[in-house]
């Protein structure tokens, strides 16, 4: 399905269902957000990666105005809705300050039955190494979007995940990433332990040879 969305490009990736607080200060985006507040319309945040729009983004709805400043700046609460790919780009939109364009929404296929068990295991290993905890709901779909910002992906990798339409494949993408970084992190922890032991008295067993 095609539709037309105003664009608010940002150097980040927003996922469906993700909450995002925005401070709006540029005149073009103040115009955009004011229109959304007045009409209830949505807008798009296309990811701006390596100084260009590679083509995918997320539709965003404004949940509410948190604060309006005397000079017109605003703090707003927003939430991701669904992923789109850009078909056309108008910069700016006719008679507007902001850009926009035609988009088509990706068709996410049926969700997997639960989460890949090995992915949950690797997430537990990661957070154990980090000595921290991350809240997520393994029963809420799509699971991949809940943890995508919490596993150390680069912005480019987060964008790659956004372009993957099937939840099963997104989970496999995350698992592949964790299978690569966890051994590196584990070795770093061992190295830190060896450094801590350097200079300490050691009780070594004699070698019998």
ZADO-1210 file (C-alpha; in nm, 4 decimals, padded with zeros to 6 digits):
<atoms>
<atom x="00.0000" y="00.0000" z="00.0000" code="UNK" pos="1"/>
<atom x="00.1340" y="00.3421" z="-00.0996" code="UNK" pos="2"/>
<atom x="00.0878" y="00.6595" z="00.0991" code="UNK" pos="3"/>
<atom x="00.2497" y="01.0006" z="00.1335" code="UNK" pos="4"/>
<atom x="00.4409" y="01.0894" z="00.4498" code="UNK" pos="5"/>
<atom x="00.6225" y="01.4003" z="00.5733" code="UNK" pos="6"/>
<atom x="00.9851" y="01.3134" z="00.6505" code="UNK" pos="7"/>
<atom x="01.1936" y="01.3865" z="00.9584" code="UNK" pos="8"/>
<atom x="01.5292" y="01.2215" z="00.8716" code="UNK" pos="9"/>
<atom x="01.7529" y="01.1316" z="01.1646" code="UNK" pos="10"/>
<atom x="02.0898" y="00.9646" z="01.2023" code="UNK" pos="11"/>
<atom x="01.9373" y="00.6734" z="01.3897" code="UNK" pos="12"/>
<atom x="01.7044" y="00.3788" z="01.3449" code="UNK" pos="13"/>
<atom x="01.3576" y="00.3665" z="01.4981" code="UNK" pos="14"/>
<atom x="01.1687" y="00.0376" z="01.5208" code="UNK" pos="15"/>
<atom x="00.7941" y="-00.0330" z="01.5345" code="UNK" pos="16"/>
<atom x="00.6534" y="-00.0033" z="01.8894" code="UNK" pos="17"/>
<atom x="00.9640" y="00.1853" z="02.0064" code="UNK" pos="18"/>
<atom x="00.9040" y="00.4941" z="02.2205" code="UNK" pos="19"/>
<atom x="01.1018" y="00.8008" z="02.1174" code="UNK" pos="20"/>
<atom x="01.1113" y="01.1412" z="02.2873" code="UNK" pos="21"/>
<atom x="01.2014" y="01.4233" z="02.0499" code="UNK" pos="22"/>
<atom x="01.3088" y="01.7812" z="02.1100" code="UNK" pos="23"/>
<atom x="01.1834" y="01.9834" z="01.8128" code="UNK" pos="24"/>
<atom x="01.3681" y="02.3075" z="01.7412" code="UNK" pos="25"/>
<atom x="01.4121" y="02.3532" z="01.3643" code="UNK" pos="26"/>
<atom x="01.1336" y="02.5606" z="01.2000" code="UNK" pos="27"/>
<atom x="01.0623" y="02.2951" z="00.9352" code="UNK" pos="28"/>
<atom x="01.0070" y="02.0238" z="01.1943" code="UNK" pos="29"/>
<atom x="00.8127" y="02.2526" z="01.4242" code="UNK" pos="30"/>
<atom x="00.5783" y="02.3009" z="01.1282" code="UNK" pos="31"/>
<atom x="00.5614" y="01.9247" z="01.0700" code="UNK" pos="32"/>
<atom x="00.4913" y="01.8341" z="01.4327" code="UNK" pos="33"/>
<atom x="00.2349" y="02.1112" z="01.4762" code="UNK" pos="34"/>
<atom x="00.0446" y="01.9718" z="01.1789" code="UNK" pos="35"/>
<atom x="00.0575" y="01.6225" z="01.3286" code="UNK" pos="36"/>
<atom x="-00.0689" y="01.7533" z="01.6619" code="UNK" pos="37"/>
<atom x="-00.3541" y="01.9374" z="01.4904" code="UNK" pos="38"/>
<atom x="-00.4651" y="01.6578" z="01.2565" code="UNK" pos="39"/>
<atom x="-00.3454" y="01.3358" z="01.4174" code="UNK" pos="40"/>
<atom x="-00.1442" y="01.2543" z="01.1052" code="UNK" pos="41"/>
<atom x="00.1698" y="01.0433" z="01.1190" code="UNK" pos="42"/>
<atom x="00.5135" y="01.1206" z="00.9759" code="UNK" pos="43"/>
<atom x="00.8176" y="00.9193" z="00.8769" code="UNK" pos="44"/>
<atom x="01.1656" y="00.8967" z="01.0213" code="UNK" pos="45"/>
<atom x="01.3827" y="00.7674" z="00.7378" code="UNK" pos="46"/>
<atom x="01.7241" y="00.6643" z="00.8611" code="UNK" pos="47"/>
<atom x="02.0001" y="00.9002" z="00.7461" code="UNK" pos="48"/>
<atom x="02.3071" y="00.6777" z="00.7215" code="UNK" pos="49"/>
<atom x="02.6487" y="00.7863" z="00.5957" code="UNK" pos="50"/>
<atom x="02.5117" y="01.1222" z="00.4796" code="UNK" pos="51"/>
<atom x="02.2363" y="00.9756" z="00.2644" code="UNK" pos="52"/>
<atom x="01.8874" y="00.8273" z="00.2797" code="UNK" pos="53"/>
<atom x="01.9365" y="00.4606" z="00.1889" code="UNK" pos="54"/>
<atom x="01.5634" y="00.4099" z="00.1591" code="UNK" pos="55"/>
<atom x="01.4004" y="00.2612" z="00.4697" code="UNK" pos="56"/>
<atom x="01.2419" y="00.4217" z="00.7722" code="UNK" pos="57"/>
<atom x="00.9635" y="00.3925" z="01.0260" code="UNK" pos="58"/>
<atom x="00.6231" y="00.5596" z="01.0373" code="UNK" pos="59"/>
<atom x="00.5833" y="00.7571" z="01.3597" code="UNK" pos="60"/>
<atom x="00.2771" y="00.8698" z="01.5530" code="UNK" pos="61"/>
<atom x="00.2829" y="01.1591" z="01.7979" code="UNK" pos="62"/>
<atom x="00.1529" y="01.0424" z="02.1335" code="UNK" pos="63"/>
<atom x="00.1450" y="01.3866" z="02.2888" code="UNK" pos="64"/>
<atom x="00.3049" y="01.7214" z="02.3505" code="UNK" pos="65"/>
<atom x="00.5156" y="01.7101" z="02.6654" code="UNK" pos="66"/>
<atom x="00.6275" y="02.0733" z="02.6695" code="UNK" pos="67"/>
<atom x="00.6065" y="02.3791" z="02.4464" code="UNK" pos="68"/>
<atom x="00.8669" y="02.6525" z="02.4926" code="UNK" pos="69"/>
<atom x="00.8118" y="03.0253" z="02.4480" code="UNK" pos="70"/>
<atom x="01.0213" y="03.0341" z="02.1305" code="UNK" pos="71"/>
<atom x="00.8153" y="02.7567" z="01.9680" code="UNK" pos="72"/>
<atom x="01.0430" y="02.4650" z="02.0434" code="UNK" pos="73"/>
<atom x="00.8713" y="02.1488" z="02.1675" code="UNK" pos="74"/>
<atom x="00.9290" y="01.8237" z="02.3508" code="UNK" pos="75"/>
<atom x="00.7032" y="01.5497" z="02.2144" code="UNK" pos="76"/>
<atom x="00.6473" y="01.1837" z="02.2871" code="UNK" pos="77"/>
<atom x="00.6273" y="00.9581" z="01.9823" code="UNK" pos="78"/>
<atom x="00.6109" y="00.5893" z="01.8959" code="UNK" pos="79"/>
<atom x="00.7126" y="00.3804" z="01.5959" code="UNK" pos="80"/>
<atom x="00.4312" y="00.2209" z="01.3975" code="UNK" pos="81"/>
<atom x="00.5528" y="00.0281" z="01.0900" code="UNK" pos="82"/>
<atom x="00.8442" y="00.0063" z="00.8491" code="UNK" pos="83"/>
<atom x="00.8359" y="00.1693" z="00.5066" code="UNK" pos="84"/>
<atom x="01.0555" y="00.2004" z="00.2011" code="UNK" pos="85"/>
<atom x="01.0793" y="00.5287" z="00.0108" code="UNK" pos="86"/>
<atom x="00.9419" y="00.5424" z="-00.3429" code="UNK" pos="87"/>
<atom x="00.9740" y="00.9142" z="-00.4168" code="UNK" pos="88"/>
<atom x="01.1351" y="01.2120" z="-00.2435" code="UNK" pos="89"/>
<atom x="01.0257" y="01.5768" z="-00.2481" code="UNK" pos="90"/>
<atom x="01.2660" y="01.8127" z="-00.0729" code="UNK" pos="91"/>
<atom x="01.0868" y="02.0225" z="00.0242" code="UNK" pos="92"/>
<atom x="00.7219" y="01.9284" z="-00.0104" code="UNK" pos="93"/>
<atom x="00.5323" y="02.1911" z="-00.2099" code="UNK" pos="94"/>
<atom x="00.4385" y="02.4894" z="00.0099" code="UNK" pos="95"/>
<atom x="00.6048" y="02.3281" z="00.3147" code="UNK" pos="96"/>
<atom x="00.9380" y="02.3657" z="00.4900" code="UNK" pos="97"/>
<atom x="00.9981" y="01.9920" z="00.5344" code="UNK" pos="98"/>
<atom x="01.0640" y="01.7031" z="00.2967" code="UNK" pos="99"/>
<atom x="00.8294" y="01.4153" z="00.2226" code="UNK" pos="100"/>
<atom x="00.7548" y="01.1437" z="-00.0235" code="UNK" pos="101"/>
<atom x="00.5580" y="00.8430" z="-00.1329" code="UNK" pos="102"/>
<atom x="00.6290" y="00.5284" z="00.0658" code="UNK" pos="103"/>
<atom x="00.5185" y="00.1689" z="00.0666" code="UNK" pos="104"/>
<atom x="00.4894" y="-00.0276" z="00.3894" code="UNK" pos="105"/>
<atom x="00.6718" y="-00.3573" z="00.4173" code="UNK" pos="106"/>
<atom x="00.4613" y="-00.6658" z="00.4636" code="UNK" pos="107"/>
<atom x="00.5902" y="-00.8440" z="00.7715" code="UNK" pos="108"/>
<atom x="00.5013" y="-01.2119" z="00.7470" code="UNK" pos="109"/>
<atom x="00.3484" y="-01.4180" z="01.0271" code="UNK" pos="110"/>
<atom x="00.5518" y="-01.4122" z="01.3460" code="UNK" pos="111"/>
<atom x="00.7535" y="-01.7109" z="01.4615" code="UNK" pos="112"/>
<atom x="00.6252" y="-01.9217" z="01.7450" code="UNK" pos="113"/>
<atom x="00.8206" y="-01.7647" z="02.0278" code="UNK" pos="114"/>
<atom x="01.1876" y="-01.6761" z="02.0297" code="UNK" pos="115"/>
<atom x="01.4729" y="-01.8884" z="01.8985" code="UNK" pos="116"/>
<atom x="01.5994" y="-02.0599" z="02.2173" code="UNK" pos="117"/>
<atom x="01.9670" y="-02.0059" z="02.1305" code="UNK" pos="118"/>
<atom x="01.9021" y="-01.6336" z="02.0926" code="UNK" pos="119"/>
<atom x="01.7645" y="-01.6147" z="02.4471" code="UNK" pos="120"/>
<atom x="02.0655" y="-01.8107" z="02.5722" code="UNK" pos="121"/>
<atom x="02.3099" y="-01.5761" z="02.4027" code="UNK" pos="122"/>
<atom x="02.1277" y="-01.2703" z="02.5308" code="UNK" pos="123"/>
<atom x="02.1618" y="-01.4075" z="02.8831" code="UNK" pos="124"/>
<atom x="02.5339" y="-01.4610" z="02.8251" code="UNK" pos="125"/>
<atom x="02.5739" y="-01.1078" z="02.6923" code="UNK" pos="126"/>
<atom x="02.4023" y="-00.9429" z="02.9869" code="UNK" pos="127"/>
<atom x="02.5966" y="-01.1611" z="03.2299" code="UNK" pos="128"/>
<atom x="02.9227" y="-01.0421" z="03.0723" code="UNK" pos="129"/>
<atom x="02.8000" y="-00.6833" z="03.0898" code="UNK" pos="130"/>
<atom x="02.6887" y="-00.7360" z="03.4497" code="UNK" pos="131"/>
<atom x="02.3583" y="-00.5700" z="03.3687" code="UNK" pos="132"/>
<atom x="01.9990" y="-00.6656" z="03.3039" code="UNK" pos="133"/>
<atom x="01.7686" y="-00.5666" z="03.0200" code="UNK" pos="134"/>
<atom x="01.3931" y="-00.5888" z="03.0327" code="UNK" pos="135"/>
<atom x="01.2155" y="-00.7609" z="02.7466" code="UNK" pos="136"/>
<atom x="00.9060" y="-00.9719" z="02.6983" code="UNK" pos="137"/>
<atom x="00.9783" y="-01.2903" z="02.5058" code="UNK" pos="138"/>
<atom x="00.6049" y="-01.3389" z="02.4517" code="UNK" pos="139"/>
<atom x="00.5549" y="-01.0026" z="02.2789" code="UNK" pos="140"/>
<atom x="00.6115" y="-00.9866" z="01.9061" code="UNK" pos="141"/>
<atom x="00.8113" y="-00.8805" z="01.7232" code="UNK" pos="142"/>
<atom x="01.0812" y="-00.9728" z="01.9727" code="UNK" pos="143"/>
<atom x="01.3733" y="-00.8627" z="01.7541" code="UNK" pos="144"/>
<atom x="01.2715" y="-00.4968" z="01.7734" code="UNK" pos="145"/>
<atom x="01.2674" y="-00.5064" z="02.1546" code="UNK" pos="146"/>
<atom x="01.6362" y="-00.5947" z="02.1860" code="UNK" pos="147"/>
<atom x="01.7867" y="-00.4533" z="01.8646" code="UNK" pos="148"/>
<atom x="01.9210" y="-00.1415" z="02.0405" code="UNK" pos="149"/>
<atom x="02.0528" y="-00.3473" z="02.3335" code="UNK" pos="150"/>
<atom x="02.3016" y="-00.5878" z="02.1783" code="UNK" pos="151"/>
<atom x="02.5753" y="-00.3558" z="02.0539" code="UNK" pos="152"/>
<atom x="02.4784" y="-00.3250" z="01.6885" code="UNK" pos="153"/>
<atom x="02.6269" y="-00.0370" z="01.4914" code="UNK" pos="154"/>
<atom x="02.3869" y="00.2105" z="01.3305" code="UNK" pos="155"/>
<atom x="02.4509" y="00.0434" z="00.9952" code="UNK" pos="156"/>
<atom x="02.3683" y="-00.2972" z="01.1441" code="UNK" pos="157"/>
<atom x="02.0546" y="-00.1594" z="01.3100" code="UNK" pos="158"/>
<atom x="01.9514" y="-00.0294" z="00.9690" code="UNK" pos="159"/>
<atom x="02.0184" y="-00.3698" z="00.8120" code="UNK" pos="160"/>
<atom x="01.7837" y="-00.5245" z="01.0680" code="UNK" pos="161"/>
<atom x="01.5157" y="-00.2687" z="00.9780" code="UNK" pos="162"/>
<atom x="01.5232" y="-00.3839" z="00.6151" code="UNK" pos="163"/>
<atom x="01.4620" y="-00.7509" z="00.7048" code="UNK" pos="164"/>
<atom x="01.0923" y="-00.8293" z="00.6705" code="UNK" pos="165"/>
<atom x="01.0549" y="-01.1679" z="00.8428" code="UNK" pos="166"/>
<atom x="01.0819" y="-01.1922" z="01.2197" code="UNK" pos="167"/>
<atom x="01.2550" y="-01.5296" z="01.1966" code="UNK" pos="168"/>
<atom x="01.5285" y="-01.3797" z="00.9806" code="UNK" pos="169"/>
<atom x="01.5662" y="-01.0787" z="01.2104" code="UNK" pos="170"/>
<atom x="01.6202" y="-01.3111" z="01.5059" code="UNK" pos="171"/>
<atom x="01.8777" y="-01.5076" z="01.3077" code="UNK" pos="172"/>
<atom x="02.0537" y="-01.1807" z="01.2225" code="UNK" pos="173"/>
<atom x="02.0747" y="-01.0942" z="01.5932" code="UNK" pos="174"/>
<atom x="02.1931" y="-01.4435" z="01.6809" code="UNK" pos="175"/>
<atom x="02.4687" y="-01.4268" z="01.4199" code="UNK" pos="176"/>
<atom x="02.5819" y="-01.0952" z="01.5683" code="UNK" pos="177"/>
<atom x="02.5872" y="-01.2318" z="01.9239" code="UNK" pos="178"/>
<atom x="02.7714" y="-01.5462" z="01.8157" code="UNK" pos="179"/>
<atom x="03.0405" y="-01.3159" z="01.6777" code="UNK" pos="180"/>
<atom x="03.0769" y="-01.0651" z="01.9617" code="UNK" pos="181"/>
<atom x="03.0313" y="-01.2813" z="02.2721" code="UNK" pos="182"/>
<atom x="03.3541" y="-01.4844" z="02.2230" code="UNK" pos="183"/>
<atom x="03.5425" y="-01.1553" z="02.1782" code="UNK" pos="184"/>
<atom x="03.3903" y="-01.0118" z="02.4943" code="UNK" pos="185"/>
<atom x="03.4611" y="-01.3336" z="02.6851" code="UNK" pos="186"/>
<atom x="03.8277" y="-01.3197" z="02.5855" code="UNK" pos="187"/>
<atom x="03.8441" y="-00.9539" z="02.6902" code="UNK" pos="188"/>
<atom x="03.7137" y="-01.0455" z="03.0345" code="UNK" pos="189"/>
<atom x="03.9785" y="-01.3180" z="03.0632" code="UNK" pos="190"/>
<atom x="04.2458" y="-01.0683" z="02.9600" code="UNK" pos="191"/>
<atom x="04.1247" y="-00.8242" z="03.2265" code="UNK" pos="192"/>
<atom x="04.1485" y="-01.1020" z="03.4858" code="UNK" pos="193"/>
<atom x="04.5045" y="-01.1859" z="03.3756" code="UNK" pos="194"/>
<atom x="04.6035" y="-00.8188" z="03.3968" code="UNK" pos="195"/>
<atom x="04.4628" y="-00.7972" z="03.7493" code="UNK" pos="196"/>
<atom x="04.6759" y="-01.0960" z="03.8514" code="UNK" pos="197"/>
<atom x="04.9960" y="-00.9439" z="03.7113" code="UNK" pos="198"/>
<atom x="05.2384" y="-00.8607" z="03.9950" code="UNK" pos="199"/>
<atom x="05.0474" y="-01.0639" z="04.2548" code="UNK" pos="200"/>
<atom x="05.2074" y="-01.3551" z="04.4415" code="UNK" pos="201"/>
<atom x="05.0986" y="-01.6756" z="04.2743" code="UNK" pos="202"/>
<atom x="05.0726" y="-02.0189" z="04.4305" code="UNK" pos="203"/>
<atom x="05.1824" y="-02.2400" z="04.1420" code="UNK" pos="204"/>
<atom x="05.1816" y="-02.6177" z="04.1425" code="UNK" pos="205"/>
<atom x="05.5229" y="-02.7665" z="04.0538" code="UNK" pos="206"/>
<atom x="05.5365" y="-02.9385" z="03.7195" code="UNK" pos="207"/>
<atom x="05.6157" y="-03.3083" z="03.7261" code="UNK" pos="208"/>
<atom x="05.8129" y="-03.3980" z="03.4160" code="UNK" pos="209"/>
</atoms>
